[in-house]
């Protein structure tokens, strides 16, 4: 998120998430006003993990070039639509690492293309991401971090969601400042600025992010990302927030890239928690072995009914 806030919001969706952001807890009766910026981010981090513990998700990604009509953002071309199923589990010490896989289901021409990600809480360990291109029948490891001033991390399946956006991070890799408290979309919020610490700067495309955090539900309502020169380059709008199985989450996230003038909407069509998931499914075999992949996905679909 790279600063921490966008990382955590996206990691829920695919991996979460493949989403998104998508940082959640049970709602207290009143907004908490005595928490520091870091405390708020810690609460988001702690409770986001509820959304990646044995989760099976189906989502739709809609991507297009955008313009403005009547001051509203609109697609100015026929959007590209992909339907994806993702599986994720928490692993490691205190379940602070995450393994996730996302597989394209539609369109038929791209069915079977997949991405496998391992995210580590240990700041000394690099996160890992592999993508399988079914047409080439080849698994490729891809960059998840920015390495120089010109390079950019790969985007997820041709969308405006980068691999950096969707990976999780360690809360101690960033410093946090509480900029303001107030209301946003009728909700009590704290606006928190997250800045990568020196050891994290070269791993991120973002110089900082600002997150509008609902201080009752501890979910991000909006995230603004800036480059290293403080120019706004991307934002995430979180919409259609619902409480599912005791967890608050955003069912729709829109990533708006002001540099490419393109957007991607990520809509959660279904999400199921506490699914029984065999860790062996979250390996490269799932990317390359179609029969194994489809057989296990059918098992997960049956559990989700």
N, C-alpha and C positions, 0 to 999 in steps of 0.2 A: 504494500500500500504504500527508491520506494520508501515511503514512510509506513510506519506500522499500521496506521488506521486503514489505508486502502488494502494492504496485504490481508488483514483479517477479514474485512468485509468480503473480498473475492474468494478467499479460500473456502468459505462456507459453501458456495454454490457448486463448485466442481468437486471440488476437491474437497466447489463448490463449489470449490466452490469454492465443484466447481464452483458462492456467493456469497458470494456475494456475497463483506460486508455483510450484512446479515450477522450482526453481533447481538446476542440475545440473553435475557434472563427472565425469571419470574418477576412480575411487576410489583414493587412495593407500593404502599398506599400514597406516599408523597414523594415528590422529587427530592433527591438528596442534594443539599446545597453546601455541605461541609467537606466534600471530597475534593482533593487536589486533582490537577490535570492527570497526573500519573495514576492516581487511584481510579479515576474514571476509565482510563485506558486498560488498567488491570482488570477491572470488573468486566469490561467488554471482552477482554482476552479470555478470562476464566470461563465466562458463560458462552462464548462462541464455540468452545469445544463441545458443548452439548449438541451442536448441530452437525458435528463431524464424527460423532461416536456411532459407528455402525449405521450409516445412512445410505439410502438408495434414492436417487433423485432422477426425475425426468424434466428436461427443460427445453425451451425453444429460444434460439438465438436469431434475432432479426437484425441485419446490417444493411446500411444504405448511406449514400451521400446525402447530406441534409442542407436545407436552406431555411429561410424564415418567411412565414406568411401570417399576417396580422399579429406580428410579434411572437409567434409560436413556431417552434422547430418542427419542420415537416420533411419527410423523405422527398427528394427530387428525382429519384430514379426507382426502378423496380427493386425492392429489397431482396437480399439473399437470405433464405431461411434454412436453418439447420435444426434438427431435433437430436438431442443428445441424452444419453443415459449415463449417470455417473455413480460410482461407488466409493465410499471413503470410510476409513477407520482411524482411530487414534492408537498410537503405539508408543514404545519407548518409556523412559523414566517418567512416572507420574502422568503417562498418556499425553505428553506434550509434543510428540512427533505425530505426523499425519501421513498416511498413504492414501492416494486417490487415483482413480482411473476414470477417464471420460471417453465414451465411444459414440461416434456419429451413427445414428439410426436412419435418418433421412437428411438429404435426398438419397435415392437408391444409388446414384453414381458415386457417392462418397461413403456409403455404408461400410463400416469396418475400420475406417480411419480412427485412430485412438491416440490418447495421450496419457502417460503414466507419470505421476509425480510423487516424490518423497520429500517431505518438508521436515526440517530438523530444528528443534528448539536451541540446540547447541550453536552459539554464534561462530564457533571455529569449524563447523562442518557445513560445507556447501550443500544447498538444496539440489536435488537432481530431477531432471525432466527428460523423458523420452517420447518421441512421436513415431507412430507407425503409419507409413503410407502404403495402403493396400495395393495401389497400382504398381508400386515398385517392389512390394513384398520386402520391405526393409525397415528396420528400426534405427532411428537416428537420435542421438543425444543432442539436445538443443540448449542454447544459452538461456539462462534464467536471470542473468544479471548484466547490467551495463558495464562494459570494460573500459571504455574510453569516451572522449567527448563526442565522437561521431556515431558510435554504435548504439543500436537499440535492441532490446530484447524481442524475441519472436512473439508474434501475436497468436492467440488461440484460434485455430481453425479459420484464419482469415478475418477475424473480427477485430474490434477496437479494444479487446481485452488482452493485455499482454501477459506473458508468462510471469513477469514481475508482479503484475497486479494480483494474480491469483495465488501466488505462493504465500505461505505464512512466514512470520518473522518473530524474532525475539524482542520482547518489549524493552529490554535493556539496550537495544541497538539504537534507541532514539531518545531525544529529550522532548519534553512536553511543556507547553505553555497554555494556560487558560486565558484566552483572549477576551471572552465576553460571556455573560449569561443573559438569557432572554427567552423569546418565543420564536418558533419557526413552524409554519403550517399548523398553528394552534397548539403546539406542544412545547413544554419547557425544555430548553436545550442549553448545553454548554458548547461553545465553539473552542476547539482545542487545536493548537498548531503543533505538528510533529516534525522534528528535524533530525535527520540521520546524524549519528555521532561520527567523528572523523574516520573510524575504521569501516563505517558503513557507506560513506559517501561514494566511493568508487564502485559500489555494487548497485547503485540506484540511478535510475533515470530522473528521479524527482529530487529537487532541492528541499522541498517541504510539502506537507499537505495540511489542509484544514478540514476538520470533521465537525459537523453539527450533530451532537450526540443527544438523543432523547434521554433525559436524566431520570425518568421514571422506568423506562423499559430497557435502557442501555443498549440502544440500537442506533446505528448511524442513519440519519435522514438525508444527509447530503455530504459529499466529499469533494473538495477542490484540490487538484494537484498542480504544482508549480515546478518550473524548471530551475536550474541553478542560478538563473538571473532574475528570479522572482516573477517570471511571466506565467500567467495561468495557461495550462496546456490541455488539461482534461478535467472533466468533472463526472461525478456519479450521482444520479438522482435515484433515491430509493422510494418505491411506491407500493401501494396495496399491502400494508403491513397487517399481518394476521397472527393470531395465537393458535398454534397447532401443537397438540400434545403437551401443553404447558409451556411452550417455547414461542416467544415473539420472533417473527422473521418477516423480511421483505419478500413478497412474491414477485416483484418486478423491479429490476434495476436497469437504468439507462446510462450507458457510458458515452459521453459526448466529447469527442476529440476536436478541439478548436484548431489544431495544426493541420490535420488531414481533412477537416470538415466532413467527418464521417461519424456515425453513431452506431452503437449496438444496443439493442434492448434484450435483456435476458429475463425470460418469464419462467418461473417455476410452475410447471404444470402438475407435478406431484412430488411429494417428498415423504419418505417413510423412515422413522427412527427405530432404533433397537432391532434392526434386521440382523439375522445370524449370517455373518460373512466370514468365509474361509480366507485367511491371509494369503493363501497360495493364489487366489484370484488376482491379487494386487501385485502381479509380477509381469515380466515381459512376455511370458507364455501367453497371457490373455491377449496381448497385442497381435501375436503371430499365429496363434492356433484358433482358427475360426470355430471349429467344432466344440472345442473346450469352452470358448467364450460364450457361444450361443446357448450351450447346455446350462452353464451356470447362470447366465442372465435369465433364462426361463425359470430357474429355481428361485431367483430373487423376485421376479415378477409374481410368482405364485405366493410368496410370503407377503408381498405388498398388497394383495387383493383384500 
